[in-house]
Amino acid sequence: MKLHELAPAPGSKKNRKRVGRGNASGHGTYSCRGMKGQKARAGCNIRPGFEGGQLPIIKRLPRKRGFTNIFKTQFSLVNIEDLVVFGSDSEVSLEKLLEAGLVKTLAKPVKVLARGDLDRPLKISANQFSGAAKAKIEAAGGSIEEVPFGSGAVQA
């Protein structure tokens, strides 16, 4: 391969549109600008969002307050008071929570919250626990196991 043999791929290079070079070129007379109007004039530089002097839509809409964090983790929440459906000394796994109808899907991580009281020892496996929930479970004689999200859980 020599320098004079290099060439661009066929069809990758196009000639630029040369406007205003006569009607035979197909781009004569109005030079692809249409007829009259602000955009047909020389020096036309209209900023984005300009609506010809009409009050722009960005000013007509009410102001949006705050923002939505698209990276926020959405949890399936389970309260301690919901765990009374399990017998004493039973192991509560993510799959058992799904079977009992306490969570709808395991596609989201499961977090155990502290609302309610626990009167029996349980061995609970979940992705996260609130601090108060940990204290209540351990006070009832139970134990917790934090399972990392996505490992071992059935993704449904």
C-alpha positions in Angstrom: 0.0 0.0 0.0 1.4 3.4 -1.0 0.3 6.8 -0.1 -1.1 7.6 -3.6 -3.2 4.4 -3.5 -5.2 5.5 -0.4 -8.8 6.5 -1.2 -12.0 6.9 0.9 -14.6 4.2 0.7 -17.0 4.6 -2.2 -20.0 6.7 -1.3 -18.5 8.1 1.9 -17.6 11.5 0.4 -20.3 13.8 -1.0 -20.0 17.1 -2.8 -21.4 20.0 -0.9 -24.6 21.7 -2.1 -23.6 24.8 -4.2 -26.7 27.0 -4.1 -27.3 30.1 -6.2 -25.4 28.9 -9.2 -28.2 29.0 -11.8 -31.5 27.2 -12.3 -29.8 24.4 -14.2 -28.1 23.3 -11.0 -31.5 22.7 -9.3 -30.6 25.1 -6.5 -30.9 28.5 -8.3 -33.3 31.4 -7.9 -34.4 31.1 -4.2 -31.3 29.0 -3.3 -33.3 26.4 -1.2 -34.6 29.2 1.1 -38.2 29.2 0.0 -40.0 32.5 -0.8 -39.5 35.6 1.4 -39.8 35.7 5.1 -37.3 36.1 7.9 -35.4 32.9 7.2 -35.0 33.8 3.5 -33.0 37.0 4.3 -29.3 37.3 4.6 -27.9 37.4 8.2 -30.8 35.3 9.6 -29.7 34.0 13.0 -32.7 32.9 15.1 -31.9 31.4 18.4 -33.5 28.1 19.5 -36.9 28.5 21.1 -37.7 31.8 19.4 -41.3 31.8 18.3 -41.5 35.0 16.2 -42.2 37.3 19.2 -45.0 35.1 20.6 -44.5 34.3 24.2 -42.4 31.1 24.0 -43.7 27.8 25.4 -40.9 27.6 27.9 -42.3 30.8 29.5 -46.0 29.7 29.2 -45.5 26.5 31.2 -45.6 26.6 35.0 -42.2 26.3 36.6 -41.1 22.8 37.4 -40.0 22.5 41.0 -37.4 20.1 42.1 -36.2 17.1 40.1 -36.5 13.3 39.9 -33.4 11.3 40.6 -33.4 8.7 37.8 -30.7 6.7 39.6 -32.7 6.3 42.9 -33.0 2.7 44.0 -36.7 1.6 44.3 -37.2 -0.9 47.1 -39.9 -3.5 47.8 -40.8 -2.6 51.4 -41.8 -5.1 54.1 -42.7 -4.0 57.6 -42.0 -6.1 60.7 -45.8 -6.2 61.5 -46.3 -8.1 58.2 -43.9 -10.9 59.3 -46.4 -12.4 61.8 -47.6 -14.8 59.0 -44.4 -16.8 59.6 -44.2 -19.2 62.5 -41.7 -19.0 65.4 -38.1 -19.8 64.6 -38.8 -20.0 60.8 -36.4 -18.8 58.1 -37.7 -16.0 56.1 -36.0 -15.7 52.7 -36.7 -13.5 49.7 -38.5 -16.4 48.0 -40.8 -17.0 51.0 -41.7 -13.3 51.1 -42.7 -13.6 47.5 -44.8 -16.7 48.1 -46.5 -15.1 51.1 -47.5 -12.1 48.9 -45.5 -9.6 51.0 -43.5 -8.5 47.9 -44.8 -8.5 44.4 -41.5 -9.0 42.6 -37.8 -9.8 43.3 -36.7 -7.5 40.4 -36.4 -4.8 43.1 -34.3 -5.1 46.3 -36.3 -5.9 49.5 -35.9 -3.7 52.5 -37.3 -4.5 56.0 -38.7 -1.5 57.9 -39.5 -1.3 61.6 -43.3 -0.5 61.7 -45.1 -2.7 64.2 -43.8 -5.2 66.8 -42.3 -8.7 66.5 -43.2 -11.2 69.1 -41.3 -14.3 67.8 -37.7 -15.1 66.8 -37.2 -15.2 63.1 -34.1 -15.7 60.8 -34.7 -13.0 58.1 -32.8 -12.7 54.8 -33.3 -9.5 52.9 -31.3 -7.0 50.8 -31.5 -4.2 53.4 -32.7 -3.5 56.9 -33.4 -0.2 58.7 -31.5 0.3 61.9 -34.7 0.2 64.0 -35.8 -3.0 62.3 -32.5 -4.7 63.1 -32.8 -3.7 66.7 -36.4 -5.0 66.9 -35.6 -8.4 65.3 -32.6 -9.0 67.5 -34.6 -7.9 70.6 -37.2 -10.6 69.8 -34.4 -13.2 69.7 -34.2 -13.4 65.9 -31.3 -12.8 63.5 -30.8 -11.0 60.2 -28.8 -11.7 57.1 -28.2 -9.1 54.4 -28.1 -10.6 51.0 -26.5 -8.5 48.2 -29.0 -7.6 45.5 -28.8 -9.7 42.4 -27.0 -12.6 44.1 -29.0 -15.7 44.6 -32.3 -14.0 44.3 -34.7 -15.1 41.5 -35.0 -12.2 39.1 -38.6 -12.2 38.0 
